[in-house]
Amino acid sequence: MGNSGISKQTHIQRVIFKTPEYQPDGFFELARYEYAGNASTGWTIRKNGKNFQHIGSGYTLVQSLCCGVCSTDLIRHHLPYPLPQITGHEVVGAIDNIPVVSEINASHLARNDHPDKCPYCTGGMHTHCPDRLTLGINKLPGGFAPFFLAPVAAIRKVPKEISIKTACIIEPFAAALHAVMVTPPGNGDSVAVLGPRRLGMLVIAALNCFRKQQGLRFTISGIVRHKHLEELCFLLGADTVINICDTAKANLKQQFDIVFDTTGNPDGFELALYITKHIVHLKSTHGSKVMGLKRLSDMVVDEIALLPYKSEFLDFHWPAEQIKRKNQNIFVTPTVSEEIIARASKIYPDKSFFRSGIEKANEIIKHDSPFLKDSPVPRFDLAIVADTNEIDSVIRPISTEVSSIVRPRGAILLAGSKAGIHESELLEAIFGRGVEIHTSRCGDFKLALDMLKINPEMTKILEEKFITHCFPLKDIDKAFMTAKDSEQSIKVVIKVNGIN
C-alpha cells in the first residue's frame, strides 16, 4: 500500500456532530458524537456526552461526502460485532478539498503501525491482519456520518476522471476486480455471473475491463431473475443475458467454465455448482448452512479455496498474488488415507505433512510452534480432509473464535472416498467432476481506480445506470428500505456533504 500524498495531521482536531446510528433492530437513531485527537496521538470518541471509545494512532480525520449502501450494511445486525454503530464503508471523503477514498481494513500496514512486526502485513496479507479494525463494520465508525477516521496509509486520491458519486463504488468494484484476478478467465472460456445486481453487475464490469486490458477472448453471461436488470448487464459488457425464470434449468447444466456466484443466498451456490464445468468463485457471505457446510461464509472471509485432492494442488497458489507460496506445512486429518500421504511425501519430500486431530492442530497454531516457522503466517498452508464435516472444523476449529487452521489464501483439499458421492451434489461436483471452489474478499483500491480511470465509458455507465438512487443522510431509513427492494433499485448512495 502506498500513501495518498496528503499530509498527516499533527495538531489536535475536534469535531462534534449528530448522525444516525445503526441499531440491533436494523433501524437508525440519532446520536451525538465527538472526535478529538490526531494521527500521532490517537483519537478519543465521545457519544452522547460520555467517553465511548479510544482509537489508537495512525488515523486521519476525513470529511464524508457520500457513502454507498452495501449488502453488508443491510444485514449488519446479523454480524458478530457490537451495535449500535456508525456504519458505512463505501465512503468518499475530502481532505483539504481533495476527494479521497479509504480502504476499509485498518491493519498495521494501513495505520503505519510497525507493519514489519506483523507476519500478515509483511506477507502480503494485510487485509487479514488479526489486529485490524474494519471501517463501518468492526469497531471503527463508518461513513454514514459527517466525518470518519481513515487509516493514514489506506487513503487514495480520486482521479479527476472519476466523479465523487462514482467513487462511492470503488470498494465493491475493487472486490469485483479482485475476484476476477483471483480466478482469471482465459481465451475461449465461457464465464457466467450469477445474480448480478449490486456486486454482480460490478463483476460483469470488471470482467469486461479485464478482458479488454489483457486482450483476451472469453464470453460473459449474466444470469438474472429480474427483467429490468437485463439491459444493464449488456451495457456493462455481458455478451449474453439469461433470465433464469424463462430458461429450463437443465439447459444450463455444466455450460460454463467459470461461474461467479454473487447471489448472496444458499440456492445460488447450489445453482452455480450445477451450471459450472470447472470453477465456482464464491463472493456471497450470507452465513447460512449450504449443502452440509456451515462455514462457507467464513471460508469466503478467509479467502480459502476448496479443491478436489490432486497432488498438483499441493502447490496451489493465487494467480493474483505476486508471491508464489511454498505451502511448506500441510495439515492432514486422521481419516485421510495413509496411502495418499505416502505418495504425496514422495512427490514433495520438502513439504511437512502433519497428521493429527483438529484440536492438536489448533494447539500448535495457538502456541506458534516452530513446526510452522516456514509458513508466511502462524497457520498451516493447506489442509487435506476426508469429509465435509472436517471442512467446517478446519475453517473454525473453535466456533466462538474467528481463526482457521489454514492460512488466508490457502486451500482445503477434499480426499475422501468416491463411494456415495451421488448422495451429495457437493461431493459429486468436487469428486465426480473435479470442480474447484474459489473465494475472495476485499480488493486493491489503486488497481480499481486505475482500471476505471482508463475506461471512461464504463465509468459513465456506472454513474448513470448502475447508481439508481441518492438520498440525503437524514433519509437513511428510507435509503435502506429502497436498497432492500430489488425491483426498485440497484445501487443506493447516501449524500452526506457537498455532492449534487
C-alpha positions as CSV (number, residue, x, y, z in Angstrom):
1,M,0.0,0.0,0.0
2,G,1.3,3.4,-0.8
3,N,0.2,6.7,0.7
4,S,-2.0,9.4,-0.8
5,G,0.4,12.2,-0.8
6,I,-1.9,14.0,1.7
7,S,-0.1,15.4,4.7
8,K,-0.6,13.8,8.1
9,Q,-2.5,15.9,10.6
10,T,-0.4,16.7,13.7
11,H,-2.4,19.3,15.6
12,I,-5.3,18.3,17.8
13,Q,-8.6,18.3,15.9
14,R,-12.1,18.2,17.3
15,V,-15.4,17.8,15.6
16,I,-18.9,17.4,17.1
17,F,-21.8,16.2,15.1
18,K,-25.1,14.3,15.2
19,T,-25.5,11.3,13.0
20,P,-27.8,8.2,12.6
21,E,-26.5,5.2,14.4
22,Y,-27.4,1.6,13.2
23,Q,-29.4,-0.3,15.9
24,P,-29.7,-4.0,16.7
25,D,-33.2,-4.0,15.1
26,G,-31.9,-2.8,11.8
27,F,-33.1,0.8,12.1
28,F,-31.4,4.1,13.0
29,E,-31.4,6.5,15.9
30,L,-29.6,9.8,16.1
31,A,-26.6,10.1,18.4
32,R,-24.2,12.9,19.2
33,Y,-20.6,12.2,18.6
34,E,-17.3,14.0,19.3
35,Y,-13.9,13.0,17.8
36,A,-10.8,14.6,19.3
37,G,-7.2,13.8,18.5
38,N,-4.8,13.4,15.6
39,A,-2.9,10.8,13.7
40,S,0.0,10.8,16.1
41,T,-1.7,10.6,19.5
42,G,-4.9,8.7,18.5
43,W,-8.5,9.7,18.9
44,T,-10.9,9.9,21.8
45,I,-14.5,9.3,20.8
46,R,-17.4,10.5,22.9
47,K,-21.0,9.6,22.4
48,N,-23.9,11.5,23.9
49,G,-21.6,13.3,26.2
50,K,-19.8,10.2,27.6
51,N,-16.4,8.6,26.8
52,F,-17.2,5.8,24.3
53,Q,-14.0,4.6,22.6
54,H,-10.3,5.3,22.1
55,I,-8.8,4.7,18.6
56,G,-5.0,4.5,18.5
57,S,-2.6,6.4,16.3
58,G,-2.5,6.1,12.6
59,Y,-5.9,7.6,11.7
60,T,-6.7,10.8,9.8
61,L,-9.9,12.8,10.1
62,V,-11.8,12.9,6.8
63,Q,-14.9,14.8,5.9
64,S,-17.5,12.5,4.4
65,L,-19.1,13.4,1.1
66,C,-21.1,10.3,0.2
67,C,-21.3,6.6,1.0
68,G,-22.8,3.7,-0.8
69,V,-25.2,1.2,0.7
70,C,-23.8,-2.3,0.6
71,S,-25.5,-5.7,1.2
72,T,-23.3,-6.0,4.3
73,D,-24.9,-2.8,5.6
74,L,-28.3,-4.2,5.1
75,I,-27.6,-7.3,7.3
76,R,-25.2,-5.7,9.7
77,H,-27.4,-6.7,12.7
78,H,-26.6,-10.4,11.8
79,L,-22.9,-9.9,12.0
80,P,-21.0,-10.8,15.2
81,Y,-19.9,-7.2,16.0
82,P,-21.3,-4.8,18.7
83,L,-24.2,-2.5,18.0
84,P,-25.2,0.4,17.9
85,Q,-22.5,1.7,15.5
86,I,-22.0,4.3,12.8
87,T,-21.9,2.1,9.7
88,G,-21.0,2.6,6.1
89,H,-17.7,1.5,4.4
90,E,-18.2,2.5,0.7
91,V,-17.3,6.1,1.6
92,V,-15.8,9.0,-0.3
93,G,-14.4,11.9,1.7
94,A,-12.4,15.0,1.4
95,I,-9.1,16.2,2.9
96,D,-8.3,19.9,2.2
97,N,-11.0,19.7,-0.5
98,I,-9.2,16.8,-2.2
99,P,-11.6,13.9,-2.9
100,V,-10.3,10.6,-1.4
101,V,-11.4,7.1,-0.7
102,S,-10.1,4.8,2.1
103,E,-9.5,1.1,2.1
104,I,-11.6,-0.4,4.8
105,N,-9.1,-2.7,6.7
106,A,-7.2,-0.8,9.3
107,S,-4.2,-3.2,9.6
108,H,-0.8,-2.4,11.0
109,L,0.3,-1.6,7.4
110,A,-2.7,0.7,6.8
111,R,-2.0,2.6,10.1
112,N,1.8,2.7,9.6
113,D,1.9,0.9,13.0
114,H,5.1,-1.3,12.9
115,P,3.9,-3.4,10.0
116,D,7.3,-5.1,10.0
117,K,6.3,-6.9,13.2
118,C,3.1,-8.4,11.7
119,P,3.5,-11.5,9.6
120,Y,0.3,-10.8,7.8
121,C,1.2,-7.3,6.8
122,T,4.8,-8.3,5.7
123,G,3.5,-11.4,4.0
124,G,1.2,-9.7,1.5
125,M,-2.0,-10.5,3.5
126,H,-2.6,-7.2,5.3
127,T,-6.4,-7.4,4.7
128,H,-6.3,-10.5,7.0
129,C,-4.3,-8.8,9.8
130,P,-5.7,-10.2,13.0
131,D,-5.4,-6.8,14.8
132,R,-7.3,-4.9,12.1
133,L,-10.4,-2.8,12.6
134,T,-12.9,-2.6,9.7
135,L,-14.4,0.7,8.7
136,G,-18.1,0.8,9.5
137,I,-18.2,-2.9,10.4
138,N,-16.0,-3.8,13.2
139,K,-15.3,-1.1,15.9
140,L,-14.2,1.6,13.5
141,P,-17.0,4.2,13.0
142,G,-18.0,4.4,9.4
143,G,-19.0,6.8,6.6
144,F,-22.7,7.4,7.3
145,A,-21.7,10.5,9.3
146,P,-20.3,14.0,8.5
147,F,-16.7,12.7,9.4
148,F,-14.9,9.4,9.6
149,L,-11.4,8.3,10.6
150,A,-9.3,6.7,7.9
151,P,-6.0,4.7,8.3
152,V,-3.3,7.1,7.1
153,A,-1.7,4.7,4.6
154,A,-5.0,3.5,3.2
155,I,-6.1,6.8,1.7
156,R,-6.3,7.1,-2.1
157,K,-6.9,10.3,-4.1
158,V,-9.8,10.1,-6.5
159,P,-8.6,10.9,-10.1
160,K,-10.3,13.8,-11.8
161,E,-11.7,11.3,-14.4
162,I,-13.9,9.7,-11.7
163,S,-16.8,11.6,-10.2
164,I,-17.4,11.7,-6.5
165,K,-20.6,9.8,-7.0
166,T,-18.9,7.1,-8.9
167,A,-16.1,6.9,-6.4
168,C,-18.7,5.5,-3.9
169,I,-18.5,2.2,-5.7
170,I,-14.7,1.9,-5.6
171,E,-14.8,-0.5,-2.7
172,P,-17.2,-3.0,-4.3
173,F,-15.6,-2.6,-7.7
174,A,-12.2,-3.3,-6.1
175,A,-13.7,-6.5,-4.6
176,A,-15.2,-7.5,-8.0
177,L,-11.9,-6.9,-9.8
178,H,-10.1,-8.8,-7.1
179,A,-12.3,-11.8,-7.8
180,V,-11.6,-11.7,-11.5
181,M,-7.8,-11.6,-10.8
182,V,-8.1,-14.5,-8.3
183,T,-9.9,-16.6,-10.9
184,P,-8.8,-15.1,-14.3
185,P,-10.6,-16.4,-17.4
186,G,-8.5,-17.4,-20.4
187,N,-9.0,-17.4,-24.1
188,G,-12.1,-19.5,-25.1
189,D,-13.6,-19.6,-21.6
190,S,-17.3,-19.2,-21.0
191,V,-17.9,-17.2,-17.9
192,A,-21.2,-16.7,-16.0
193,V,-22.1,-14.1,-13.3
194,L,-24.9,-15.5,-11.2
195,G,-27.2,-12.9,-9.6
196,P,-25.9,-9.6,-11.0
197,R,-27.2,-6.7,-9.0
198,R,-25.1,-4.6,-6.5
199,L,-22.0,-6.8,-6.6
200,G,-22.6,-9.0,-9.6
201,M,-23.0,-6.1,-12.0
202,L,-19.6,-4.9,-11.0
203,V,-18.2,-8.4,-11.6
204,I,-19.5,-8.1,-15.1
205,A,-17.9,-4.7,-15.5
206,A,-14.6,-6.0,-14.0
207,L,-14.6,-9.0,-16.4
208,N,-15.2,-6.7,-19.3
209,C,-12.4,-4.3,-18.3
210,F,-10.0,-7.2,-17.6
211,R,-10.8,-8.8,-21.0
212,K,-10.1,-5.5,-22.8
213,Q,-6.9,-4.8,-20.8
214,Q,-5.4,-8.3,-21.3
215,G,-6.6,-8.6,-25.0
216,L,-8.4,-11.9,-24.2
217,R,-11.4,-13.5,-25.8
218,F,-13.9,-15.1,-23.5
219,T,-17.6,-14.8,-23.2
220,I,-19.5,-13.2,-20.3
221,S,-23.1,-14.2,-19.5
222,G,-25.3,-12.6,-16.9
223,I,-27.8,-14.8,-15.3
224,V,-30.7,-12.8,-13.8
225,R,-34.1,-13.3,-12.2
226,H,-35.4,-9.8,-12.9
227,K,-36.1,-8.5,-16.4
228,H,-35.2,-4.9,-15.6
229,L,-31.6,-6.0,-14.9
230,E,-31.0,-7.4,-18.4
231,E,-30.2,-4.1,-20.2
232,L,-27.6,-3.1,-17.7
233,C,-25.9,-6.5,-18.0
234,F,-25.4,-5.8,-21.7
235,L,-24.3,-2.2,-21.1
236,L,-21.6,-3.3,-18.7
237,G,-20.2,-6.0,-21.0
238,A,-22.2,-9.2,-20.9
239,D,-22.3,-10.9,-24.3
240,T,-25.5,-12.9,-23.4
241,V,-28.1,-12.5,-20.7
242,I,-30.1,-15.4,-19.4
243,N,-33.3,-14.9,-17.4
244,I,-33.4,-18.0,-15.1
245,C,-37.2,-17.6,-14.9
246,D,-37.6,-18.1,-18.6
247,T,-35.0,-20.9,-19.0
248,A,-35.2,-24.6,-18.1
249,K,-32.5,-25.3,-15.5
250,A,-31.4,-28.5,-17.4
251,N,-30.4,-26.3,-20.4
252,L,-27.7,-24.7,-18.2
253,K,-26.2,-27.8,-16.8
254,Q,-22.4,-27.6,-16.9
255,Q,-22.5,-24.9,-19.6
256,F,-19.8,-22.5,-18.1
257,D,-16.1,-22.9,-17.4
258,I,-16.2,-20.4,-14.5
259,V,-19.3,-19.2,-12.5
260,F,-19.1,-16.2,-10.2
261,D,-21.8,-16.6,-7.5
262,T,-22.9,-13.1,-6.3
263,T,-26.4,-14.1,-5.3
264,G,-26.0,-13.9,-1.6
265,N,-28.1,-16.9,-0.9
266,P,-27.6,-20.7,-0.5
267,D,-29.7,-21.6,-3.6
268,G,-27.3,-19.5,-5.7
269,F,-24.3,-21.7,-4.7
270,E,-26.2,-24.9,-5.5
271,L,-27.1,-23.5,-8.9
272,A,-23.6,-22.3,-9.5
273,L,-22.3,-25.9,-8.9
274,Y,-24.9,-27.2,-11.3
275,I,-24.1,-24.9,-14.2
276,T,-20.3,-24.9,-13.9
277,K,-17.8,-27.2,-15.7
278,H,-14.7,-26.3,-13.7
279,I,-14.8,-23.4,-11.2
280,V,-17.2,-21.7,-8.9
281,H,-16.0,-18.4,-7.5
282,L,-18.0,-17.6,-4.4
283,K,-18.4,-14.0,-3.3
284,S,-21.5,-14.5,-1.1
285,T,-21.4,-14.2,2.7
286,H,-24.9,-15.0,3.8
287,G,-23.9,-17.0,6.9
288,S,-26.4,-19.9,6.1
289,K,-25.7,-23.6,6.0
290,V,-25.3,-24.8,2.4
291,M,-25.2,-28.3,1.2
292,G,-24.0,-29.6,4.5
293,L,-21.4,-26.8,5.0
294,K,-21.9,-24.5,8.0
295,R,-18.8,-22.4,7.5
296,L,-18.9,-21.5,3.8
297,S,-19.3,-17.7,4.5
298,D,-16.2,-17.9,6.8
299,M,-14.3,-19.6,4.0
300,V,-15.1,-16.6,1.9
301,V,-14.0,-14.2,4.6
302,D,-10.7,-16.0,4.9
303,E,-10.3,-16.4,1.1
304,I,-9.7,-20.2,1.4
305,A,-10.2,-22.4,-1.7
306,L,-11.9,-25.8,-1.6
307,L,-10.4,-28.2,-4.1
308,P,-10.5,-31.9,-5.0
309,Y,-7.4,-33.7,-3.8
310,K,-4.8,-33.8,-6.6
311,S,-1.0,-33.9,-6.0
312,E,-0.5,-30.8,-8.1
313,F,-2.8,-28.8,-5.8
314,L,-0.3,-29.2,-3.1
315,D,1.4,-26.3,-5.0
316,F,-1.8,-24.3,-5.1
317,H,-1.4,-20.5,-5.1
318,W,-3.4,-17.5,-6.1
319,P,-2.7,-16.1,-9.6
320,A,-3.4,-12.7,-8.2
321,E,-0.5,-12.9,-5.7
322,Q,3.0,-12.0,-6.9
323,I,4.4,-14.3,-4.3
324,K,4.3,-18.0,-5.2
325,R,4.0,-19.6,-1.8
326,K,5.7,-22.8,-0.9
327,N,2.9,-24.5,1.0
328,Q,5.5,-25.9,3.4
329,N,3.2,-27.1,6.2
330,I,0.2,-29.2,5.4
331,F,-2.4,-30.4,8.0
332,V,-3.9,-33.9,7.4
333,T,-6.9,-35.2,9.3
334,P,-6.6,-38.8,10.6
335,T,-9.4,-40.0,8.4
336,V,-7.4,-39.3,5.2
337,S,-5.8,-42.5,3.6
338,E,-2.2,-43.1,4.7
339,E,-1.5,-44.1,1.1
340,I,-2.4,-40.7,-0.2
341,I,0.1,-39.0,2.2
342,A,2.8,-41.6,1.4
343,R,2.5,-40.8,-2.3
344,A,2.5,-37.1,-1.7
345,S,5.6,-37.3,0.5
346,K,7.5,-39.0,-2.3
347,I,6.5,-36.3,-4.8
348,Y,7.1,-33.4,-2.4
349,P,9.9,-34.6,0.1
350,D,10.5,-31.0,1.2
351,K,6.9,-30.5,2.5
352,S,5.9,-31.3,6.0
353,F,2.7,-33.3,6.5
354,F,1.2,-33.1,10.0
355,R,-1.3,-35.8,10.7
356,S,-3.5,-35.2,13.8
357,G,-6.9,-34.3,15.1
358,I,-8.3,-30.8,14.8
359,E,-7.7,-29.9,18.5
360,K,-4.0,-30.8,18.3
361,A,-3.6,-28.7,15.1
362,N,-5.3,-25.8,16.8
363,E,-2.9,-26.1,19.8
364,I,0.1,-25.9,17.5
365,I,-1.2,-22.8,15.9
366,K,-2.0,-21.1,19.1
367,H,1.4,-21.8,20.6
368,D,3.2,-20.6,17.4
369,S,5.0,-23.9,17.1
370,P,8.5,-23.9,15.5
371,F,7.0,-26.5,13.2
372,L,5.2,-23.7,11.3
373,K,8.3,-21.4,11.0
374,D,8.4,-21.7,7.2
375,S,4.8,-20.7,6.7
376,P,4.2,-17.0,6.0
377,V,1.8,-16.7,9.0
378,P,1.2,-18.9,12.0
379,R,-1.3,-21.2,10.2
380,F,-1.0,-24.3,8.1
381,D,-0.7,-23.5,4.4
382,L,-3.1,-26.3,3.3
383,A,-5.3,-28.9,4.8
384,I,-6.3,-32.4,3.5
385,V,-9.6,-33.7,4.8
386,A,-11.8,-36.7,4.1
387,D,-15.4,-35.3,4.5
388,T,-17.5,-32.2,4.6
389,N,-17.7,-32.1,8.5
390,E,-14.0,-31.8,8.6
391,I,-14.1,-28.8,6.3
392,D,-16.1,-26.9,8.8
393,S,-13.8,-27.9,11.6
394,V,-10.7,-26.7,9.7
395,I,-12.3,-23.3,8.9
396,R,-13.4,-22.7,12.5
397,P,-12.0,-25.2,14.9
398,I,-13.5,-23.2,17.8
399,S,-16.9,-21.9,16.9
400,T,-16.6,-18.8,19.1
401,E,-13.2,-17.7,17.6
402,V,-12.5,-16.1,14.2
403,S,-9.5,-18.2,13.2
404,S,-8.9,-21.1,10.8
405,I,-6.3,-23.9,10.9
406,V,-5.5,-22.9,7.3
407,R,-4.0,-19.5,6.5
408,P,-5.8,-17.0,4.4
409,R,-5.5,-17.7,0.7
410,G,-4.6,-21.3,1.4
411,A,-6.8,-24.3,0.4
412,I,-8.6,-27.3,1.8
413,L,-8.2,-30.4,-0.3
414,L,-11.0,-33.0,-0.2
415,A,-9.6,-36.5,-0.4
416,G,-12.3,-38.8,0.8
417,S,-13.7,-41.9,-0.8
418,K,-15.7,-41.7,-4.0
419,A,-18.2,-44.1,-2.6
420,G,-21.6,-42.5,-2.1
421,I,-20.7,-39.3,-4.0
422,H,-24.1,-39.3,-5.8
423,E,-25.8,-38.8,-2.4
424,S,-24.4,-35.3,-2.2
425,E,-24.4,-32.7,-5.0
426,L,-21.4,-31.1,-3.4
427,L,-19.3,-34.3,-3.3
428,E,-20.5,-35.2,-6.8
429,A,-19.3,-31.8,-8.1
430,I,-15.9,-31.9,-6.4
431,F,-15.1,-35.7,-6.6
432,G,-17.0,-36.6,-9.7
433,R,-16.3,-33.6,-11.9
434,G,-13.3,-32.0,-10.3
435,V,-15.0,-28.7,-9.6
436,E,-12.9,-26.1,-7.7
437,I,-14.4,-23.6,-5.3
438,H,-12.5,-20.3,-5.2
439,T,-13.3,-17.4,-2.8
440,S,-12.2,-13.8,-2.4
441,R,-13.0,-10.7,-0.3
442,C,-11.5,-7.2,-0.4
443,G,-9.7,-5.7,-3.4
444,D,-7.0,-3.2,-4.1
445,F,-8.3,0.4,-4.4
446,K,-5.4,1.6,-6.5
447,L,-6.0,-1.1,-9.1
448,A,-9.7,-0.3,-9.1
449,L,-9.2,3.4,-9.5
450,D,-6.6,2.9,-12.3
451,M,-9.0,0.5,-14.1
452,L,-11.9,2.9,-14.1
453,K,-9.7,5.8,-15.0
454,I,-8.7,4.2,-18.3
455,N,-12.3,3.1,-19.0
456,P,-14.3,6.3,-19.1
457,E,-17.2,4.8,-21.0
458,M,-17.6,2.2,-18.2
459,T,-17.3,4.8,-15.5
460,K,-20.1,6.9,-17.2
461,I,-22.4,3.9,-17.4
462,L,-21.8,3.0,-13.7
463,E,-22.6,6.6,-12.7
464,E,-25.7,7.0,-14.8
465,K,-27.2,3.5,-14.9
466,F,-25.8,1.4,-12.0
467,I,-26.3,4.0,-9.3
468,T,-30.1,4.3,-9.3
469,H,-30.9,6.3,-6.1
470,C,-29.3,9.1,-4.0
471,F,-30.7,10.1,-0.6
472,P,-29.6,12.7,2.0
473,L,-28.3,11.3,5.2
474,K,-31.4,12.4,7.1
475,D,-33.4,9.9,5.0
476,I,-31.1,6.9,5.7
477,D,-34.0,4.7,6.8
478,K,-35.8,5.3,3.5
479,A,-32.5,4.7,1.6
480,F,-32.1,1.3,3.3
481,M,-35.7,0.3,2.5
482,T,-35.1,1.2,-1.1
483,A,-31.8,-0.7,-1.2
484,K,-33.6,-3.8,0.1
485,D,-36.2,-3.6,-2.8
486,S,-34.6,-5.5,-5.7
487,E,-37.4,-4.4,-8.0
488,Q,-36.9,-0.7,-7.3
489,S,-33.2,-0.2,-7.0
490,I,-29.7,-1.4,-8.0
491,K,-27.2,0.8,-6.1
492,V,-28.2,3.3,-3.5
493,V,-25.9,6.1,-2.4
494,I,-26.3,8.4,0.6
495,K,-25.2,12.0,0.3
496,V,-23.6,13.4,3.4
497,N,-21.9,16.6,2.2
498,G,-21.3,18.5,-0.9
499,I,-22.4,16.4,-3.9
500,N,-25.3,17.0,-6.3
